[in-house]
């Protein structure tokens, strides 16, 4: 749209408070726009808003889909949409996942500061697939760096033999990880790599949710 045609529309939006204009003539958010944005953010509920994406992913992939949040003991499963196909997975709502040995946990670990991660690693033995031995520092840090770059992590046949998992983060407006969503199925024939259709479908869902929660990307 030509600037001359757009300008009257911007002025109209300024008059009702959706936009404001500074001394240099540049338009920005107005008081009404800011108020509407704050109201929208207050109404956001990650667990509620993620429900439709979780159900849709499970239906599209014919696999189980789990969502986890960071609880007092670590990454905790809060939603599980189970596949109609039998899967021998020791996973249920309330399960606390290892930060080192599960894809869900490593996604959370990748978003933590070093001091927070160190404190949480002290409680690894109480988590699913957790153990008392500290992870090999260099290898673990390299894995977390890859996760941050890809926004994805995979697990195959570990911690559960025969099970494959791909997990991805959901960010909020501060860039913090609010949820991790994971697709879980048989490791036999499980699509691998960040460019696979399965991984891209998961990323599309988590990025839609992140956008809804106010994340604008890096």
C-alpha positions as CSV (number, residue, x, y, z in Angstrom):
1,X,0.0,0.0,0.0
2,X,1.4,3.4,-0.9
3,X,2.4,5.6,2.1
4,X,0.0,8.3,1.1
5,X,-2.9,5.8,1.2
6,X,-1.7,4.1,4.4
7,X,-1.2,7.3,6.4
8,X,-4.9,8.2,6.9
9,X,-5.6,4.7,8.2
10,X,-2.7,5.1,10.7
11,X,-4.1,8.4,11.9
12,X,-7.5,6.9,12.4
13,X,-6.0,4.1,14.5
14,X,-4.0,6.8,16.5
15,X,-7.3,8.7,17.2
16,X,-8.8,5.6,18.9
17,X,-5.7,4.8,20.9
18,X,-4.5,1.7,19.1
19,X,-1.5,3.5,17.8
20,X,0.6,6.5,19.1
21,X,3.0,8.8,17.4
22,X,6.2,10.2,18.7
23,X,7.8,13.6,18.1
24,X,9.7,12.2,15.1
25,X,6.4,11.2,13.5
26,X,7.0,7.5,13.9
27,X,4.0,5.3,14.9
28,X,4.0,2.8,17.8
29,X,1.6,1.0,20.1
30,X,-1.0,3.3,21.7
31,X,-2.6,3.0,25.1
32,X,-5.6,1.0,23.8
33,X,-3.3,-1.3,21.9
34,X,-1.1,-1.9,25.0
35,X,-4.2,-2.5,27.2
36,X,-5.6,-5.0,24.7
37,X,-2.2,-6.8,24.5
38,X,-2.0,-7.0,28.3
39,X,-5.5,-8.4,28.6
40,X,-4.7,-11.0,25.9
41,X,-1.5,-12.0,27.7
42,X,-3.4,-12.4,31.0
43,X,-5.8,-14.7,29.4
44,X,-3.1,-17.0,28.1
45,X,-3.0,-20.5,29.7
46,X,-0.2,-22.7,28.3
47,X,-1.8,-25.9,29.4
48,X,-5.2,-25.0,28.0
49,X,-4.0,-23.4,24.8
50,X,-1.7,-26.4,24.0
51,X,-4.6,-28.9,24.2
52,X,-5.8,-28.5,20.7
53,X,-2.2,-28.8,19.3
54,X,-1.5,-31.9,21.3
55,X,-4.7,-33.6,20.2
56,X,-4.1,-32.6,16.5
57,X,-0.5,-33.9,16.6
58,X,-1.6,-37.2,18.0
59,X,-4.3,-37.6,15.4
60,X,-2.0,-36.6,12.5
61,X,0.9,-38.9,13.5
62,X,-1.0,-41.8,15.1
63,X,1.6,-41.6,17.9
64,X,1.4,-40.6,21.6
65,X,2.0,-36.9,22.4
66,X,3.1,-35.6,25.9
67,X,3.4,-32.2,27.3
68,X,5.6,-31.4,30.3
69,X,6.3,-28.3,32.4
70,X,9.1,-27.6,34.9
71,X,7.8,-28.5,38.3
72,X,9.5,-28.4,41.8
73,X,11.2,-31.8,41.2
74,X,12.0,-31.2,37.5
75,X,10.3,-31.7,34.1
76,X,6.9,-33.1,34.9
77,X,4.4,-34.6,32.5
78,X,1.1,-32.7,32.7
79,X,-0.7,-34.1,29.6
80,X,-0.5,-37.4,27.7
81,X,-2.6,-38.1,24.6
82,X,-2.0,-41.8,24.1
83,X,-1.8,-43.5,20.7
84,X,-4.3,-46.3,19.9
85,X,-1.2,-48.4,19.2
86,X,0.1,-50.3,22.3
87,X,3.3,-48.7,23.5
88,X,5.3,-50.0,26.5
89,X,6.2,-46.6,27.9
90,X,6.6,-45.9,31.6
91,X,5.0,-42.5,31.2
92,X,1.9,-41.0,32.8
93,X,0.7,-37.7,34.1
94,X,2.9,-36.7,37.0
95,X,6.0,-38.6,35.8
96,X,9.2,-36.5,36.5
97,X,11.7,-36.8,33.7
98,X,15.5,-37.0,33.8
99,X,17.2,-33.8,32.6
100,X,20.0,-35.9,31.1
101,X,18.6,-39.1,29.8
102,X,15.3,-38.1,28.2
103,X,14.6,-35.8,25.2
104,X,11.9,-33.9,27.2
105,X,14.4,-33.2,30.0
106,X,17.3,-32.2,27.8
107,X,15.0,-29.6,26.1
108,X,14.4,-28.0,29.5
109,X,18.1,-28.3,30.4
110,X,19.1,-26.5,27.2
111,X,17.1,-23.5,28.3
112,X,18.5,-23.2,31.8
113,X,21.4,-21.1,33.2
114,X,24.4,-23.1,34.4
115,X,23.6,-22.5,38.1
116,X,20.0,-23.5,37.9
117,X,20.9,-26.6,35.9
118,X,23.6,-27.6,38.4
119,X,21.1,-27.4,41.3
120,X,18.5,-29.5,39.5
121,X,21.0,-32.1,38.5
122,X,21.6,-32.9,42.1
123,X,18.1,-34.4,42.2
124,X,18.5,-36.6,39.1
125,X,18.1,-39.9,41.0
126,X,14.4,-39.2,41.8
127,X,13.5,-38.8,38.1
128,X,12.5,-41.2,35.4
129,X,15.8,-42.6,33.9
130,X,17.8,-40.4,36.3
131,X,21.0,-41.6,37.9
132,X,23.4,-40.4,40.4
133,X,26.4,-40.2,38.0
134,X,27.0,-36.7,36.6
135,X,26.9,-36.4,32.8
136,X,30.1,-36.1,30.9
137,X,30.4,-32.3,31.0
138,X,31.8,-31.5,27.5
139,X,29.5,-34.0,25.7
140,X,26.4,-32.9,27.6
141,X,27.1,-29.2,26.9
142,X,27.6,-29.9,23.2
143,X,24.3,-31.8,23.1
144,X,22.6,-28.8,24.8
145,X,24.1,-26.4,22.3
146,X,22.8,-28.5,19.4
147,X,19.3,-28.6,21.0
148,X,19.3,-24.8,21.3
149,X,20.2,-24.4,17.7
150,X,17.7,-27.0,16.4
151,X,14.9,-26.4,19.0
152,X,14.6,-30.2,18.9
153,X,15.9,-33.3,20.6
154,X,15.6,-37.0,19.9
155,X,15.8,-40.2,21.9
156,X,15.9,-43.7,20.5
157,X,15.7,-46.9,22.5
158,X,16.8,-45.0,25.6
159,X,15.7,-44.7,28.3
160,X,13.0,-47.1,27.0
161,X,14.0,-49.8,24.5
162,X,11.9,-49.8,21.3
163,X,10.7,-46.3,21.8
164,X,11.6,-43.2,19.8
165,X,10.9,-39.6,20.9
166,X,11.2,-36.1,19.4
167,X,10.7,-33.1,21.7
168,X,10.5,-29.4,21.2
169,X,10.1,-26.3,23.4
170,X,7.3,-23.8,23.7
171,X,8.5,-20.3,24.7
172,X,6.7,-17.5,26.5
173,X,7.2,-13.7,25.9
174,X,10.3,-13.7,28.0
175,X,12.0,-16.4,26.0
176,X,11.7,-18.9,28.8
177,X,10.5,-22.5,28.1
178,X,7.0,-22.9,29.4
179,X,6.2,-26.3,28.0
180,X,7.9,-29.1,26.2
181,X,5.9,-31.1,23.7
182,X,7.0,-34.6,22.7
183,X,5.9,-37.1,20.1
184,X,6.4,-40.7,21.2
185,X,6.2,-43.9,19.1
186,X,8.0,-47.1,18.1
187,X,11.7,-46.4,17.4
188,X,11.4,-48.8,14.5
189,X,10.7,-46.6,11.5
190,X,10.6,-43.5,13.6
191,X,11.5,-40.5,11.4
192,X,14.9,-39.1,12.4
193,X,16.6,-35.8,12.0
194,X,15.4,-32.2,12.3
195,X,14.4,-32.0,8.7
196,X,12.0,-35.0,8.9
197,X,8.3,-34.4,8.3
198,X,7.6,-35.5,11.9
199,X,10.1,-33.0,13.4
200,X,8.8,-30.2,11.2
201,X,5.2,-30.9,12.2
202,X,6.2,-30.7,15.9
203,X,8.1,-27.5,15.4
204,X,5.2,-25.9,13.5
205,X,2.9,-26.7,16.5
206,X,5.3,-25.5,19.2
207,X,6.1,-22.3,17.2
208,X,2.4,-21.5,16.9
209,X,2.0,-21.9,20.6
210,X,5.2,-19.8,21.3
211,X,3.8,-17.0,19.1
212,X,0.5,-17.2,21.0
213,X,2.4,-16.9,24.3
214,X,4.2,-13.7,23.1
215,X,7.5,-15.1,21.8
216,X,8.9,-13.2,18.9
217,X,11.9,-15.4,18.2
218,X,15.6,-14.8,18.6
